[in-house]
Amino acid sequence: MKTTLLSVGLLAWLISLASATALTYKLQANERACFFAAPEKIGAKIAFYFAVQSGGSFDIDYEVTGPGDKVILDGEKERQGDFVFTANELGEYKFCFNNEMSTYSEKFVDFEIAVEDELRAQLPTKQGSSPEQTSALEESIYKVSGQLSTITRNQKYFRTRENRNFSTVRSTEGRIVNFSLIQCCMVICMGALQVFVVQFFFKGARKGYV
């Protein structure tokens, strides 16, 4: 029981080591939006994830700059991205999304910025327990933490796919409705044209008899 409590406590302490920001932002047409993160220590790991959920062709321009406006990551017309880099300098790191390529299409972007410390927690040793047991418990907890991160990323991926597929379904539905309306209009026009032609022939026939 005590070992379980120690494991839960260690896992909670590991979670407290990481500061993360997960947001959904509505990016207007011709808009550029930036967000900031400031690690407290040199060597901290910064994780950056984004995915375009809806709008246009589901693509966006992005740029990540460090202190001194040094470009770390950038890309054009990307649908999603998942990156991890090391903060080699203290200061503000800027994460920007650019939708200036769109003239009228707004876009919803899911993104997450996480700053994680590389320090590994140490379990307090228990009387009668060997260092090998403690080390095995630590590794198990880190494996659980990594698996939870993998599950979270997979959930984000499936959510993005679901939103894109739903948008495709709505677009296809709109095209089917428009095509059906055009087809109905064409049928009505063809019927009116046939009536006009028949009337024209009958009028011509009557004039011939007279």
N, C-alpha and C positions, 0 to 999 in steps of 0.2 A: 504493500500500500504506500509506504514512504517513497519507494522508488518511482511509483506512478506519479505521486505528487511532485517529486523532483523533476520528472520528465515534463509534466504540464507546465511547471514553473519555468523551466529552461526554454520551452517552446514559446511561452508568452514573452520571455525576455528577448528571444530572437526576433519576434514580431516587432517589439518596441525599438529594436535597432534600426529598422527600416522605416523611413518616412516616405509615403507615397501619396500622389494626387491623381485620382481617376475622375475624369470629367467628360461630358458630352457638350460640344460647342457648336453653335449654329453660325457658320461662316457665310456672310452675305457675299453677293457678287462684287468683284473688284475690291475685296477686303483682305487685309493682312493682319493677322492676330498673333501676338507673341505671349509666351508664358515663361516664368523664370523659376530657377531652382538654385539654391546656394548650399553646397556641401560644407560641412564644418571641419572636415579633415582632408588633407591631401592623400590621395590613394583610394578614396571612397568610390564605390561603383555606382554609376548612374544608369538606370534602365529607362529606355524610352520606347513606348509602344503607341501606335496610332492605327486607325482603320476608318475609312470613309464609309459611313452607313447608308447615305442616300444623297442624291443630287448629281445631275449631269452624268458623266461617264464614270463616277465613283473614283475620281482621281484628284490629287492635290499636290501642290509644290510645298516642300518643307525645307527647313534649314536649322541646324543646331550650331550655335556659336558659343565659344568660351570667353573668359576674360580677355579684354583687348580685341574683341570682335574677331577672334580667330575661328575660322570655319572648321567644325569637327565632322559634321555630317550634312549632306544636302542631297536633294533629288527632285526630279520634275515628273509630274503626272504619275505619281505612285498611288496605288490603292490602299496599301497598308505597309507597315514596317515594324520591326522588332529589333532593337539595338541595345547593346550594353557597352559602355566605355568607362575608362578610369579618369577620374578628375585629378589631373596632375598639377592644377593650380587652384588656389582659393579665390572665390569671387562668384559672381552671378553667371550662370549658364542660361542662355536664351534659346527657347524652342519656338520657332515661328512656322505658321501655316499661311500660305499665300494662295488666294483664290482670284487673283487679278486676271487670270486667263479666261474666266467666265464673265460674260457680259450680263447675263440675267439669271443664271442658275445658282441658287444657294445650296450649301452642303452641310450635312451633319457629320461631325468628326468625333469619334471616340478616341481618347488618348489617355495615357498614364505616364507619369513621371515619378520614378522611385529612386531615392538616394539610400544606398545600403552601406553600412560599415562592414569592413572585412574582418573585424575582430570576432573570434569564435569564443563562445561562452565555455566556461569550465564548470563541470558539475562538482559540487562539494563532495569530498570523499567521505564514505561511510565506514565506520569501524567494522572490520571483518570482511570488507569487499576489496577485491584486487583491482589494480589499475586497469587490467584488461577488461573487466566487467564494465567499469565506468566508461572507458573508451568505446566499447561496443555500444553502450547506451547512447552516447553522444552521436555516433555515426548513424544509429537508427533514427534518431530525432532529426538529424540533418537530411536523411533520405526522405522522411515523411514531409519535411518542409519543402524539399525539392519536388516531390510528387504533387503536393498541394499547388505549388506554382505552376506545374505542368497542367493540372486540371483547370486552373483558372484561365490560363492562356487558351486551352482548347475550348472552353466555354465562350471566350471572347471571339474565337475564330468561327465557331458555329453560329453565334449571334450575328456576326457580320455576314456570313453566307445566307442566313435566313432573311436578313433585311434586304440584301441585294436580290435574292430570288423573289421576295415579295414585291419589290419594286418592278422587277421584270414582269411578274404576273399582272400587276396593275397596268403597266404600259401595254402589254399584249391585250388585256381586256379593253382598254381604251381604243386600240387599233381595230379590234373586232367590232366594237360598237360603231365606230366611224365608217368602217367598210360596209356594215349592214345598213346604215342610213344612206350611204351613197348608192348602194344596190337598190334600196327601196325607191329612191328618187329616180334612178335610171329606169326601173320598171314602170313607174308612173309616167315618165316622159315618153317611153316607148308606146305605152297604151294610148296616150293622147295623140302621138304622131300617127298611130295606126287609124284611130278614129278620124283624124283630119284627112288622111289619104283616102279612106273609104268614102267619106263625104265628098271629097273632090271628084272621085270617079263617078259617083251617082249623079252629081250635078252636071258633069260633062255628058253623061249618057242622056239625061233629060233634054239638054240643049240639042243633042243630035236628033232626037225624035221630033222635036219641034221644028 
